[in-house]
Amino acid sequence: MRILWFLFLIGIAVGLCAEPVKLRLATLENPPFIVREGGEAQGETVRVVRALLDKLGLDATMEFFPAARGVQVVLTGECDGFFTLKHNPERDKTLLFMNEPLIVHEYVFFCQKDQKLAFDGSFESIKGASIGVVNATSYGTRFDTAVRNGELTNLDAGSSTFAQNFQKLAAGRIDFVISSKATGLALLKELGLADKLRINGPVIGTSSSYLAFTKVRDYSDLAARMDKLLVQFKKDGTWERLKEPPVTPR
């Protein structure tokens, strides 16, 4: 009886540690990297993540969440991971990040075409202006530090998606939106706002985004294997090929 009980406990332990054949990943709309088409996750970063998992014999369901909710379902273990997320001290304690980034962002301000305020590289040049941000989202070390230090105080964090922020900007409810340059330009096109909004000033800063796993289960081996494979993808040209949209047969 003791032997059977011991084997039962071992079986439970193995089940808890083993990674599932099909992962449940949380994600956030972030065009052109991650987009929702027909209810499904598409885009260049999605193709990279799927290729990594496919090489390792794994599959994943990908579900869209607002940023704050997406982080929460990974913290509790309801989802196995979230992509893409940026490092911060709190997340580094509670989540397991891959070492190799999936996206490198350049952050800029967007404004209405007739905005008189001009960002000259110094936050002092737009002091007091209202800036739209997405709740629970990092915008790189320089911007985040300026917020913590009180250099930027008039933040509007009421939006849960990047698209909502640009719609508020177009409606004149805020003065600026900070966004990844690539994401912002893609959204202007998608939302039909390219004739109303523009980039204002130089690049604010850069940051990298990653796939982060829950710590409720041990994904350290999987993260290491995905890192190794992603480095290989970037060296052998697979990375660049996956960034190109697939050609649809005529």
Secondary structure, DSSP 8 states (H G I E B T S, - for coil): -HHHHHHHHHHHHHHHHS--SEEEEEE--BTTTBEEETTEEESHHHHHHHHHHHHTT-EEEEEE--HHHHHHHHHTTSSSEEEEE---HHHHHHEEE-SS-SEEEEEEEEEETT------SSGGGGTT--EEEETT----HHHHHHHHTTS---EEEEESSHHHHHHHHHTTS-SEEEEEHHHHHHHHHHHT-TTTEEEEEEEEEEEEEEEEEESSS--HHHHHHHHHHHHHHHHHTHHHHHHS------
